[in-house]
Amino acid sequence: MIASECEPYAKSGGLADVVGSLPVALQELGHRVIVILPKYSAVDSIRYGLQPFMSPIGVWMGNAQEWCSAHSAHKQGVAVYFIESKKYFDRWGYYHDPDMNDYLDNARRFGFFTRAALQLCRDMGFRPDILHVHDWQTALGAAYLKIWHWNDPLLGQARSVLTIHNIAHQGVYDRADYEYLGLQWGNFTSDKFEDHGKINMLKGGIHYADMVNTVSPSYANETRTPEGGSGLAPYLNARGDDYIGILNGADYAIWNPETDPLIPANFSRADLGGKAVCKRELQKRFLLDVNPDVPVIGVVSRLAAQKGLDLLAASIEAMVEDMSVQFVVLGSGEKGLSHYFGTLPARYPGKIGSYIGYSEELSHWIEAGSDFFLMPSLYEPCGLNQIYSLRYGTLPIVRATGGLDDTVQQYDERKGTGTGFKFIQPNASALYNTVGWAVSTYFDRKAHLLKMMRAAMAKDYSWNQSARQYERMYLRARSL
């Protein structure tokens, strides 16, 4: 498995959670898995016990030879290797500079990293059945197998799987780097790597991978459409049944209210007493009015339009003025949204609390202490927080898109069934009305609320379920 992120070593989003958890689950099913990552300057070698493994490693690119070294560590029994290149990875961020501008040599950086990972396999004598690559950063691995390693005694029999975590990010860079990447000019065509005169690394990976998947069934369907495919829908549709959706799993060793060491009190589906304690302490910590009879809605999110936070910004003040409800917001992101949500507690004391930034502890507190968890995303490939919320009995309020639609069952007011509240239209009015629906249920249909909480907490979205689906996909790739 070759990836640009893996929890806990390097993380900026859900990709790191998948690469951190899936290999462990696969190994528990009896497979041997190795993970190869870049050794960013932010990776704490001492904390994670990295050891020198191999040096030097020569990597032939299209028109140059580069040199690097490798370090090793272990994560729950899985071998993890890190490619060290100060030239490419001794930088401020993984993909961007402090002003959030892409590094201009990203195509070279991750093309080199992917080639180096394959070279490491050769040098250490590892013969994979499957090469699993993730997103644009390592999508070229699928192409390199076919272009350079088809006759390799170690890599020639490997099949490739490409997982798309967010199709909006495709690795589109200047064609000046194409020769360095060593992909051969005959492949610089509109069905492979060429995209309006530039290189599209994800597009080429989609063409060459034996199997392609994304991180939820609904997102797989959405990305097949012109609206959701970000220009790649025709190429995904061309893959037919070789493009599927597999839902991400949750790590219940970390996200479990019965054992969570970060929350004020533990609780379970059978004994919800501790959840009331968590709510009270959450209200105190965010300087909200301490009142067990007012519903708390939690938000833990990147503050960005894609996450629907502009819809919340357009409706949250009307919500707290018209309804008996409180909000807690944790996140950072776009400057305008960060400033807006950061100033709300002063304007609505006792009703809105916010923390601009990120805190692992606070994210657990919000999951445990809130009554509802809000995710109004414009699109959401999978989403994990709604899955965590289910386990904590914190009913999700979500837009019906991607993995949110797959994992949250709509409330049926006649039967009192479901695990959350969903809306379809991506506008502030729909969000306002759906929050109102949840709040009215809190006050007027307590029995339904409790029934939904217990149903939510019984859901199993563990990695064990998802890993078996990946196992079946690997076997299918091997048969092609």
N, C-alpha and C positions, 0 to 999 in steps of 0.2 A: 504494500500500500504506500503510494507516494502522494504526499500532500504538503500544502504550505502552512498548515496549522494543525495543532493537536493539543488538546487540554491535558495537562496543565502547563505545558512548556511554552506555547505561543497561542494566544487566542484573541480574535477580534469579533467572532460571531459563531453561528451554529455549526459551521464546518469543523471547528476545533472540537466541539462536543461529540460529533459523529466519529471523527478519527480517534478521539480519545476512548470511546466506548465500544464501537463496533469490533475492533480487533480483539478486545478482551472477550466479548461474547462469542466470537468465532472460535477463539482458542479453546473456550470452554466446551464448544461442540466437537473438539478434537482436531482442529486444523492448526497448522503451524503458520503463524503470521509474523511478518516483520514490517515495521513502519519506518519510512525514511522521510526526514524533515530537513529544512534548512537550519543551520545554526546561526540564528539571528543574534545580534549583539545583546538583545534583551533576554535571551535564554540564560537563566541562572545556572551555570555549570555546577557550582558547589551545592546549591540547594537540591538539585535533582541528581546529583551523583554521576555526572558525565565523566566518562573515562576515554582517553585516547584509544582509538581502535585501528586505524590504518592511515599511513602517510608515506609517500605522497600518492595521490591518485591522479593519473593523467586522463583528461577528458578531451576527445577530439570533437570539436564543433565543425561547422561547415568550412570555415576558412581560418581556423586557429586552433591551437592546443592550449587548454587551460589546465591549471593544477589546483588541487584542493586536498583536504584531508577529511577523515571521518572520526566521529566520537560515538560512544554507545552508552545506553542506559536501559533500564527495564521499567516497565509500567505494568504492574499486576501480572507478571510473568511473560509479557510480550516484549520482545527485543525491539528497541527503538534506536535508530541510527541518525546522526546529524551530519550533514555535509557542511564543512566549514570553508568559506571563501570570504576573506575580509574584503576583497574587491567588490563583492556583490551583496554581502549580508551584514557588514559592519556599518549599520545605518540607524537613523532615528526611528523609522517605522518599518513595518513589513512591506507595504506597497506605496506609501505616500510620505512626503516630507511634512514638516510641522504645519504647513499651510494647506494640507490635504491635496496637494498636487501629486499626480502619479509620477513616480520616478521614470525619467525618460528612457531608461534602459531596462524597463521591466521585462520586455520580451526576451532580451539577452539573459537577464538574471534567472528567470524561471525556465527558459529553454536550457540554459546551462545546468541548472539544478536537476532538471528531469533527466538529462543525459548523464549527469554525474551519479544519480541514483541507480540508473541501469548499469553503469560501469562498476559501481560498488557491488551490485549483485554478481557481476561476472568475476570481479577480483576476489570475492569471498566464497565463490563457488555455490551460490544459492540459485537453485533451479525452480522458479515459480511456475505453478500451474496457471495462476491468475495474476495479472498486473492490474491493480485497482487504482485509478487515478481520479482526482477530484478537481472540478471546476477548471477554469482556463489556465490556472497556474501550472497544472501538470498534465493537461489534456494532450500535450504533444507526446506523452509517453505511448499512447495508443498508436500514433503515427510512426514513432521511432521503431516500434516493434516490427511494423510492416515494411518500413523503408530500409532500415539498417540492420535489423537483427533476424530477418526471416530465415536465415541459414545458420544462425548462431547455435552451437551445441547446447548452450545453457538457456538462452532466452527464446530460441526459435520456435519452441512448441507452446509458449505461453499465449494465453488469450487475454484480451483486455476488456475491462469494464470501466466506463466513465460515469461518474455521478455528478449531476448538475445541481448545485445547491441554490443558485440564484442566476437565472438566465439573463438578467439585466447586466451582469458583469461578464464580458466575453473575451477580454484580453485583445483589444483592437489597437494595434501599434503600427508604426511606420514601416513600409516595405524595405527600407534601407537595412533592417536587421534580418531580412529573410535569408540572405546567403549565410550569415553567421549561424543561423538555426539549423542549417544543413537539411532542409526539407525538399530540396531539388526544385528547380524552377518549373519543371513539368507539372508539379502539383499546385502551382500558384494559379488556380482556376476558381471560378465562381462557385463550384460545387464542393471545393475543399477549403483552401486557406485564404483566397482572395475575397476582400470585402470592400468595394468601392475604392480599389487601389491600395488598400492597406491589408495588413495581416490580421486575420481573425483566428486566434488560437483555439477557442472553444469550437468554432465551426469545423475546423480541421479535425479536432478530436471526435466530434460527432460522426464525421465521415468514416474515420478509421477504426473506432472502437468496435469490438465484437458485440457488445451490449451497452446500451445507454440507459441510465435511470435517473429519476429525480426523486425528491424526498417526500412526496405524498401522491396518492393516486389522483386527487383533484388537480394538483399543480401540473401533473403530467398531461391531463386533459386541457387545462388552461393554456399551457405552453404550445399546444398544437394549433392554437387559434392565432389569427393576425393580431388580435388585441393583447394576448398574453405571451406571445413567442418572441418578442423583441427582435423581429426580423429573421428568426431561425425556425419558425414554424414549418416552412416547406421542407427543410432538411430533417427535422424531427419526424414529420409525417412520412417522409421517404423511408425511414427506418422501420415503419410498420410495427409489428409485434416485438421488435428488438428494442423498443423504447417503452419503459414501464415506470410506474411510481411505487416506491416502497416507503412507507411512513417511518420517520425517525423514531427511535426509542427514547425512553427516559431512564436516567440512572437513579433507580430507587434506593441505591445505597446512600445517595446524597440527598435526594428529595423525598423524604419520608417523614411525616409528622410524628410517627411513633418513636423515631430514633434521632431526629434532627437535633444536633447539639447547639445549633445557633439560635433557636427560638426560645422564648421565655418559658413555655410549658409544652410538654408533649401531649398528644391526644391521638385517638384512633376512631375508626368508624363506629366501634361499639361504645366508646366513651369520648364524647365531644367536649367534656368539661374544660380541658386545657385550651380549646380554641377561644373560649370567652376570655381567658387570661391573656392570650396572645393579642386579642382585639383591644383589651384595655391598655396593655403596655404599648401597643402600636399607637393608639390615640395619644397617650402621654408623650411618646417620643417625638411625634410630629406636631405636638402642641394643639391637638384637636380637642374639642369638648369631649370629656370622658363620659360617654353615654352608651350603655349597652343596647339601647333601643333605636339607635340611629345607624343605618347601614353604612359601611365603609367600602368604597370602591378603590381598588389598588391598581396602579399602573407602574410597570417596570419595563422600560422601552428605550430604544434609541429615539431621540426626539427628532423625528424626520417626517416629511410628508408621506413617504412610502408606508410608514407605520400608522398613518391616519391621525397623527397628532395635531395636524392643522384642523381636522374635523372636531377634535376635542377642544382645541383652543377657541373654535367658533361657537361652542355650545356649553362649555363647562360653567360659565358664569350664570347662564340662564338656569342650568340644572340646580346649582346650589341656592339660587334665589327662589325657584319655583318648587323645589322638592326638599324633603327632610333627608339629606344625604351628605356624606363627607367624602373627600378624595385625598389620597396620598399618591404622590408622583415621584418616581425615582428614575433618573436617566440624564443623558447628555446628548448633544448632537448639534443641530443647526442653531446658529447664534440667536436668531429671532425667537425661535421656540424656547430655547434655553432661558432667554431673558424673560419671556412672557410667563412661563411656569414658575420661574424663580421668584417673581414678584407677587404671585397670587396669594401666598400665605399672609402677607402684610395687608392686602386688600380684603381678604376674607378670613380673618382670624377665627380659629376654632372650627372652620369648615374645610379648609384646604391646607394641606401640608406638602412640602416638596423638598427634595434634595437633588441638586444639579451636580451630577457626577455619578460614580458607581460605588456601591458597597455590597459585597457578597452577603454580609450579615443582614443588611436592611432588605435585600431582595427576599431573603428567607422570612424575615419578619412580616413583610407585606403579603407574601403568599399565605402565611399562617394566620395572620390577624385580620385580613380583609374578609368581607362577606361576598364580594364580587371582584372579579379581575377583568379589566377592560383591555381589549386588543382590537381596535377599529381599523386594522390594516387595509390599505388599498389592494395589496397582494401579499401573500405570505406562503412561501414554498412549503414550509412545514409548521414552524413555530414550536417552541417547547414550553413556554410559560403557561399556555393553556393546559398542557398535559400535567405540569406540576400543580397547577391550581386545582385540577380535578382531584388529585390525590390528597390535597389539603382541605377538601370540602369547600373551596372558594369558587363559586359558580362563575364560569366565564361568560362575559358579554363580548361577542365577537362579530366581525363581518364575515359572511359566509363565503370565504375564499380559501383556496389551497388547503393546507393541512388543518386550518381552523375549522373548515366545513367538515372535514373527515373525522375529526376527533370530538366535536361537540354536538350532542344531540339536542335538537330544538325542544324547548319546553312546550308541552301540550297542556293548555290550561284546563281542558275538560277532564283529562285523566290524571293530571299531576305528575306526568312522567317527563323525562328528559334530563339533561345534565347542564344546560345553560341556555343562553338567549342569543339569537342570531338575527342580523339584519342584512339586507342585500344591497340596497342602493348606497353608494359611497358619498353620502352627504351628511351635513350636520343635523338636519332634521330627522333623518332615519336614526342616527345615533342618539339624539335626544329622546325620541319616542321609545327606543328599545331600553335605554337606561330607565325611563319612566315605567316601563313594563316590569323590569326587574325590581324596582323600588316598590311598586304597588304589590308585587308578589310577596316581598319581604313583610309588608305590613298586613296584607289582607288574606294571604293564603299560606300561613305558617306551616301547615301540615305538608303542603306541596313542597315548600322550601326544604324542609327536613328530609323528605323522601328523595328529592333531587340530590341533596348533599350526600346522602348515603349511597345512592346510585353512582355518583361521580367518583366517590372514594373507592368503589369496588372495581373501577375500570383498570385494565392491565395493558399499559402501553410500554412494557419493558423491552429492553434490547434483545432479550431472548426470542421474542416473537419476530422482531425485525431481522435478526441475524439468520433465522431459518429461511426467510424470504431471500436474503442475499445469497445464502448457500444454494438455493434452487436456481438463482440467476447465474451464479458461477458455473453450476453444472450445465446449464443451458449454453453458456458461452463456450464451454469445453466441447460441446457436441457440434458446434457450428463448423 
